[in-house]
């Protein structure tokens, strides 16, 4: 929910609540005022007539000859209906506007209350407000004096007032919502301008761009000024990081390039010396210098091994430097089966202590992918060599599966396996599981390079492993072309 909508709903809810309270207060005030005025009029009119009735009661102490008259009462002008009922004679006197209608009363209520009271009744489907005043003679109830109003008009007025208040409140709330929605857009226009400006900066990734705010120095102005300061700081930090990254990548690339030549020279000379020393070892087999030659030969072998390991490390660093530098692999369309067959054939010569088996390759028939042949072979060699290094008994298998527009290359082993904590870091640079450190040679860069190559080929890898039971690496590559014979 946007701020604009929240503000509109909030202000509309407040206005609606105020109108509700005001409408209820106004309605009940008018209802109380009107009915209180009617009751007051009924009582005042009753009190006037009560004087005449009291005079007659004084003249007829026994109450048998009481005769009440309403000839002087202005029924039409006052709008009040009057009725006097004599219980001793059973005679009823009415005002001229009452015609043949009788105002109802309850003798039980008159006996119980013994003073004037109000009641609301319906006479011929018309609502009446009646004030009944009992007539007492010598402590005995001898009659009742009643004054009434037809409150149908008042009730209709109050009913109409209710609907008017409800409809007016709804209209005012809807109007307020519309006006609030309209004016909140204008009020929030500078914020929308800030949002658009920040979106443009994000899309352009040019943090040197500033937000141009031309409004008053209010909260929005302060926000834009703060955002400009933040963008300036981000641009400064981003520039520093970019410069550091460029320098680091250049250093790694230059160092790798410079180290390759001397390492190649050392490796070549060491191999030459190894061959020469082996030749001398055969010629001088029976001479006393044989022991010294054997020691020299071992040292040269160590030099050769270390130079090869350093050369591999330098090549790995160079690959990672290319990846960090944004190097993109040039890909072409290749048939996958010949590439995999080459990898399988060369894998036979890798050092291993377990059985190496390859499953049915029927799934690879007619599958073409968009790839770089050399990098794809390096990717597979890394996973296969990893499986050989960490599998001391059992087997390493390579299987294949095609699902939809993807081809899967599965490398399974019965090696040392990994737990879940180790699986989360196997593609981190220089990471090696604790169980393999110091036991198995390596730099911890192979899987990082494999992940970069796989990302460049728009592939994914799924890893499942169990400690002490082995691992399964499922490499999925998108199929570019699929042909069937």
C-alpha positions in Angstrom: 0.0 0.0 0.0 1.5 3.3 -1.1 1.9 6.3 1.2 -0.5 8.2 -1.0 -3.2 5.6 -0.5 -2.5 5.3 3.2 -2.7 9.1 3.7 -6.0 9.2 1.8 -7.5 6.4 3.8 -6.2 7.9 7.1 -7.7 11.3 6.4 -10.9 9.9 5.1 -11.2 7.6 8.2 -10.7 10.6 10.5 -13.2 12.7 8.6 -15.7 9.8 8.6 -15.3 9.4 12.3 -15.8 13.1 13.0 -18.9 13.2 10.8 -20.2 10.1 12.5 -19.8 11.6 16.0 -21.2 14.9 14.8 -24.2 13.3 13.0 -25.0 11.1 16.1 -24.7 14.1 18.4 -26.8 16.3 16.1 -29.5 13.7 15.7 -29.9 12.9 19.4 -29.8 16.6 20.3 -32.6 17.4 17.9 -34.6 14.4 19.0 -34.1 15.3 22.7 -34.8 19.0 22.1 -38.0 18.5 20.0 -39.5 15.8 22.3 -38.6 17.8 25.4 -40.3 20.8 23.9 -43.4 18.8 23.1 -43.5 17.3 26.6 -43.1 20.8 28.1 -46.0 22.1 26.0 -48.2 19.1 26.9 -47.5 19.6 30.6 -48.1 23.4 30.5 -51.4 22.9 28.7 -52.4 20.3 31.2 -51.6 22.5 34.1 -53.8 25.3 32.7 -56.8 23.0 32.4 -56.0 21.4 35.8 -56.9 24.7 37.5 -60.5 24.6 36.2 -60.8 20.9 37.1 -59.5 21.6 40.6 -62.2 24.4 41.0 -64.9 21.9 40.1 -63.5 19.3 42.4 -63.8 21.8 45.2 -67.4 22.5 44.4 -68.3 18.8 44.3 -66.5 17.2 47.2 -68.1 13.8 46.6 -67.2 13.7 42.9 -70.5 12.5 41.7 -71.6 15.7 39.9 -68.2 16.4 38.3 -68.7 17.8 34.8 -65.5 18.8 32.9 -65.7 21.0 29.8 -63.1 21.9 27.2 -65.1 24.6 25.4 -62.5 27.3 25.9 -59.5 25.2 24.7 -58.0 26.2 21.4 -57.4 22.7 20.0 -56.7 23.8 16.4 -54.3 26.6 17.3 -52.2 24.6 19.7 -52.3 21.2 17.8 -52.8 19.4 21.1 -55.4 16.8 21.6 -57.1 16.9 25.0 -59.3 14.4 26.8 -60.8 14.3 30.3 -62.3 11.1 31.6 -64.6 11.0 34.7 -64.4 7.7 36.4 -67.4 8.5 38.7 -69.8 9.2 35.9 -68.0 7.4 33.0 -68.3 10.6 31.0 -65.5 11.6 28.6 -64.8 15.1 27.4 -62.6 15.6 24.3 -61.2 18.6 22.4 -62.8 19.4 19.1 -59.9 18.0 17.1 -60.0 14.6 18.7 -63.3 13.6 17.0 -64.3 10.1 17.8 -60.8 9.0 18.8 -60.1 7.9 22.4 -56.8 8.5 24.0 -55.9 5.2 25.7 -54.8 5.0 29.4 -54.1 2.4 32.0 -56.0 2.6 35.3 -53.3 0.4 36.9 -50.6 2.9 35.9 -52.7 5.8 37.2 -53.3 4.1 40.5 -49.6 3.2 40.8 -48.0 6.5 39.8 -50.5 9.0 41.2 -48.8 11.8 39.2 -48.4 12.9 35.6 -46.4 10.6 33.2 -45.7 10.3 29.5 -46.3 7.4 27.2 -45.9 6.7 23.5 -48.7 4.8 21.8 -49.9 4.2 18.3 -53.5 5.1 17.4 -54.8 4.2 14.0 -51.2 3.6 12.9 -50.2 7.1 14.0 -47.7 7.6 16.7 -48.8 9.8 19.7 -47.0 11.2 22.7 -49.5 11.4 25.6 -49.2 13.1 29.0 -51.6 11.5 31.5 -52.4 13.5 34.7 -54.5 11.6 37.3 -57.4 13.5 39.0 -57.4 12.8 42.8 -60.4 13.6 45.1 -60.0 12.9 48.8 -57.2 10.5 48.0 -59.3 8.7 45.5 -58.7 8.5 41.7 -61.8 10.0 40.1 -60.5 10.8 36.6 -57.7 11.4 34.3 -56.7 14.5 32.3 -54.7 13.7 29.0 -52.9 15.9 26.5 -51.4 14.4 23.4 -49.4 15.3 20.3 -49.4 13.4 17.0 -45.6 12.9 16.6 -45.8 11.3 13.2 -44.5 14.4 11.5 -41.6 14.6 14.0 -40.8 11.0 13.5 -40.8 11.5 9.7 -38.6 14.5 10.1 -36.1 12.6 12.3 -36.1 9.6 9.9 -35.4 12.0 7.0 -32.7 13.6 9.1 -31.1 10.3 9.6 -30.9 9.5 5.9 -29.7 13.0 5.1 -26.9 12.7 7.7 -25.9 9.3 6.4 -26.0 10.2 2.7 -24.3 13.6 3.4 -21.6 11.9 5.4 -21.0 9.3 2.7 -20.8 12.0 0.1 -18.5 14.1 2.1 -16.2 11.1 2.8 -16.1 10.1 -0.8 -15.4 13.7 -1.8 -12.7 13.9 0.8 -11.2 10.7 -0.5 -11.2 12.0 -4.0 -9.8 15.4 -3.0 -7.3 13.7 -0.7 -6.1 11.4 -3.5 -5.8 14.3 -5.9 -4.0 16.7 -3.5 -1.8 14.0 -2.0 -0.5 13.3 -5.5 0.5 17.0 -5.8 1.9 16.9 -2.2 3.9 13.8 -2.9 5.0 14.9 -6.4 8.5 15.9 -5.1 8.9 12.4 -3.6 7.9 10.8 -6.9 10.5 13.0 -8.5 13.1 11.7 -6.0 12.0 8.1 -6.8 12.4 8.6 -10.5 15.7 10.2 -10.1 17.1 7.4 -7.9 15.7 4.8 -10.4 17.5 6.5 -13.2 20.7 6.6 -11.2 20.3 2.9 -10.3 19.7 1.9 -14.0 22.6 4.1 -15.2 24.9 3.0 -12.3 26.3 6.5 -12.5 26.6 7.5 -8.9 28.1 10.8 -9.8 24.7 12.1 -10.9 23.0 14.4 -8.4 19.3 14.8 -7.7 18.1 18.2 -8.8 15.6 19.4 -6.3 14.1 22.9 -6.8 11.5 23.0 -4.1 11.5 24.7 -0.7 14.0 23.7 2.0 11.5 21.4 3.8 11.8 17.7 4.8 11.9 16.6 1.1 14.6 19.2 0.4 16.6 17.8 3.4 16.0 14.2 2.1 17.3 15.1 -1.4 20.3 16.9 0.1 21.1 13.8 2.3 20.7 11.5 -0.7 23.1 13.6 -2.8 25.6 13.4 0.0 25.1 9.6 0.2 25.5 9.3 -3.6 28.6 11.3 -3.5 30.0 9.1 -0.8 29.0 5.9 -2.7 30.6 7.2 -5.9 33.8 7.9 -4.0 33.8 4.5 -2.4 32.8 2.8 -5.6 35.7 4.6 -7.4 38.2 3.5 -4.8 37.0 -0.1 -4.9 37.0 -0.1 -8.7 40.6 1.2 -8.7 41.6 -1.3 -6.1 40.0 -4.1 -8.0 41.6 -3.0 -11.3 45.0 -2.8 -9.6 44.5 -6.3 -8.0 43.4 -7.9 -11.2 46.3 -6.3 -13.1 48.7 -7.5 -10.4 47.4 -11.1 -10.5 47.4 -11.2 -14.3 50.9 -9.6 -14.5 52.3 -11.8 -11.8 50.8 -14.9 -13.3 52.1 -14.0 -16.7 55.6 -13.2 -15.4 55.8 -16.4 -13.3 54.8 -18.6 -16.2 58.1 -18.1 -18.0 60.5 -18.8 -15.2 58.4 -21.7 -14.0 58.4 -23.2 -17.5 62.2 -22.7 -17.6 62.7 -24.3 -14.2 60.4 -27.2 -15.1 62.1 -27.8 -18.5 65.6 -27.6 -17.0 64.6 -29.9 -14.1 63.2 -32.5 -16.5 66.3 -32.3 -18.6 68.5 -32.7 -15.6 66.4 -35.6 -14.4 66.9 -37.4 -17.7 70.6 -36.6 -17.7 71.0 -37.9 -14.1 69.1 -41.0 -15.0 71.5 -41.6 -17.9 74.5 -41.0 -15.7 73.0 -43.2 -13.0 72.9 -46.1 -15.5 76.5 -45.5 -16.6 77.9 -45.0 -13.2 76.0 -47.9 -11.6 79.0 -49.4 -10.0 80.9 -46.2 -9.1 81.2 -44.7 -5.6 79.4 -41.6 -6.6 76.1 -43.5 -7.1 74.6 -42.4 -3.7 75.3 -38.7 -4.4 73.7 -39.0 -7.9 70.6 -40.7 -6.4 70.2 -37.8 -3.9 70.6 -35.3 -6.6 68.1 -37.2 -8.7 65.5 -37.0 -5.8 66.1 -33.3 -5.4 65.6 -32.7 -9.1 62.4 -34.8 -9.0 61.1 -32.6 -6.1 62.0 -29.5 -8.1 60.1 -30.8 -11.1 57.0 -31.7 -9.0 56.9 -28.3 -7.2 57.4 -26.4 -10.4 54.5 -28.3 -12.0 52.4 -27.6 -9.0 53.3 -23.9 -9.0 52.7 -23.8 -12.8 49.2 -25.2 -12.2 48.6 -22.7 -9.4 49.7 -19.8 -11.7 47.4 -21.1 -14.5 44.5 -21.2 -12.0 45.2 -17.7 -10.7 45.4 -16.5 -14.3 42.0 -18.1 -15.0 40.5 -16.5 -11.9 42.0 -13.1 -12.8 40.4 -13.3 -16.2 37.0 -14.2 -14.6 37.3 -11.2 -12.2 38.3 -9.0 -15.1 35.0 -9.7 -16.9 36.6 -12.0 -19.4 34.0 -13.8 -21.5 34.6 -17.2 -23.1 34.2 -17.3 -26.9 31.7 -20.1 -27.6 30.9 -22.1 -30.7 28.5 -24.9 -31.5 30.1 -28.3 -30.8 28.8 -31.8 -30.6 29.0 -32.9 -27.0 29.8 -36.6 -27.5 33.4 -36.2 -29.0 34.3 -33.7 -26.3 33.2 -36.1 -23.5 34.9 -39.1 -25.2 38.2 -37.1 -25.3 37.9 -36.4 -21.6 37.1 -40.0 -20.8 40.1 -41.2 -22.8 42.5 -38.8 -21.1 41.1 -39.6 -17.7 42.4 -43.2 -18.0 45.9 -41.8 -17.6 45.1 -39.7 -14.5 46.6 -41.0 -11.2 43.9 -42.9 -9.4 43.5 -45.8 -7.0 39.9 -46.8 -7.7 37.8 -48.2 -10.6 36.9 -45.8 -13.3 33.7 -46.6 -15.2 31.6 -44.8 -17.7 27.9 -45.4 -18.2 25.8 -45.6 -21.4 26.5 -42.6 -23.6 23.3 -42.9 -25.7 21.9 -39.7 -24.2 24.7 -37.7 -25.8 24.0 -38.8 -29.4 23.0 -35.9 -31.6 23.4 -33.3 -28.8 25.1 -30.0 -29.7 25.9 -27.3 -27.2 27.2 -23.7 -27.4 30.6 -24.0 -25.7 34.4 -23.5 -25.7 35.9 -26.9 -26.3 39.0 -26.4 -24.2 37.3 -24.8 -21.2 34.6 -27.4 -21.2 37.2 -30.2 -21.1 38.9 -28.3 -18.3 35.6 -28.2 -16.4 35.1 -32.0 -16.7 38.8 -32.7 -15.8 38.4 -30.6 -12.6 35.4 -32.6 -11.4 36.9 -36.0 -12.4 40.3 -35.2 -10.9 38.6 -34.1 -7.7 36.7 -37.4 -7.5 39.9 -39.4 -8.0 41.8 -37.4 -5.4 39.2 -37.9 -2.6 38.2 -41.5 -3.4 40.6 -44.0 -1.8 38.5 -47.1 -2.4 35.4 -48.1 -4.4 34.8 -46.5 -7.7 34.3 -43.3 -9.7 31.5 -43.4 -12.3 30.4 -41.0 -15.0 26.8 -41.2 -16.2 24.6 -39.2 -18.5 20.9 -38.1 -18.6 18.8 -35.9 -20.9 15.8 -34.1 -19.5 13.9 -31.6 -21.7 16.4 -29.1 -23.2 19.1 -30.0 -20.7 21.9 -32.6 -20.8 23.2 -33.9 -17.5 26.8 -35.2 -16.8 26.9 -37.0 -13.5 30.1 -37.8 -11.7 29.6 -40.2 -8.8 32.3 -41.4 -6.3 32.5 -43.4 -3.1 35.0 -41.0 -1.5 35.2 -39.3 1.8 32.1 -37.2 1.2 31.2 -33.9 2.9 28.7 -32.6 5.4 26.2 -29.8 4.8 28.6 -27.1 6.3 31.3 -28.1 3.9 29.0 -28.2 0.9 28.2 -24.5 1.4 31.8 -23.5 0.8 33.2 -26.0 -1.8 33.1 -23.3 -4.6 34.9 -20.7 -2.4 38.4 -19.9 -3.5 41.2 -21.6 -1.5 38.6 -23.6 0.5 39.5 -27.1 1.4 37.5 -29.3 3.7 39.2 -30.0 7.1 39.3 -33.8 6.4 41.4 -33.2 3.2 43.9 -30.6 4.4 47.4 -32.0 4.7 46.4 -35.3 3.2 45.5 -34.5 -0.4 47.6 -32.1 -2.6 45.8 -29.2 -4.1 45.3 -25.4 -4.0 41.5 -25.2 -3.4 41.0 -23.2 -6.7 39.8 -26.0 -9.0 36.1 -25.9 -8.1 36.1 -22.1 -8.2 37.4 -22.2 -11.7 34.9 -24.9 -12.7 32.0 -22.8 -11.3 33.1 -19.8 -13.4 33.4 -22.0 -16.5 30.0 -23.5 -15.8 28.4 -20.0 -15.3 29.9 -18.9 -18.6 28.2 -21.8 -20.3 24.9 -21.0 -18.6 25.0 -24.3 -16.8 24.3 -25.4 -13.2 25.7 -28.0 -10.8 23.9 -29.9 -8.2 25.9 -31.5 -5.4 24.7 -34.2 -3.0 27.2 -35.7 -0.5 27.2 -37.8 2.6 30.2 -37.9 5.0 32.1 -41.2 4.5 29.8 -42.4 1.7 30.7 -40.3 -1.3 29.5 -37.5 -3.5 27.5 -36.9 -6.7 28.1 -33.9 -8.9 25.3 -33.3 -11.4 26.4 -30.9 -14.2 23.6 -29.6 -16.3 24.2 -27.9 -19.6 21.6 -26.3 -22.0 21.2 -28.1 -25.3 21.7 -25.7 -28.2 20.7 -28.2 -31.1 19.4 -31.7 -30.9 19.5 -34.0 -33.9 18.1 -37.4 -34.3 19.2 -40.0 -36.8 
